[in-house]
């Protein structure tokens, strides 16, 4: 079992974002701006959904890895840390899902 965490991935993304390495996918992707990063996140989300609908465990695994990577890239571009997200999740677990949803502002 791997000890690799999302925090590890967040750190790698931060290092590569500031890298001078011309071969870094992360650096090149982030150089294209938040719009492209968000687009890639959406594409990976759709691909994960398709894999799940096809009941393809191996594909769900690989697409979810891509999804998590691109999510952390978007978080980095948005100056939101994984800790911020985890704190929000922790806050939400203190109440039922319906209570939490009811506490949000109406759209």
C-alpha positions, 0 to 999 in steps of 0.5 A, a space after each residue: 500500500 502506498 504512503 503517497 498522499 494528496 498533500 504530497 501531490 500538492 507539494 509536487 505541483 507547487 514545485 513544478 509550477 515554479 520550475 524552469 523545467 521546459 519538460 514539466 507538464 505542470 509548468 506548461 499547463 499552468 502557463 496557459 492560465 486558469 481557463 485551460 486548467 479548469 477546462 482540463 479539470 472538466 474533461 477529466 471529470 467527464 472521463 471519470 463519469 464515463 468510466 464509472 458508467 461503463 463499470 470499468 474499475 481500471 479506467 475509473 482508477 486512472 481517470 480519477 488520478 487525472 481528475 485529482 491531479 487537475 483539481 490540485 492544479 486548479 486549486 493552486 492556480 486559485 490560491 486555495 490550499 488542500 488544507 482549506 478544502 479539508 477544513 471545509 469538509 471537516 466543518 461540514 461533517 459536523 452537521 447532516 448533509 441536509 442541514 449543511 445544504 440548507 445553510 448555504 445561500 440560495 442561488 
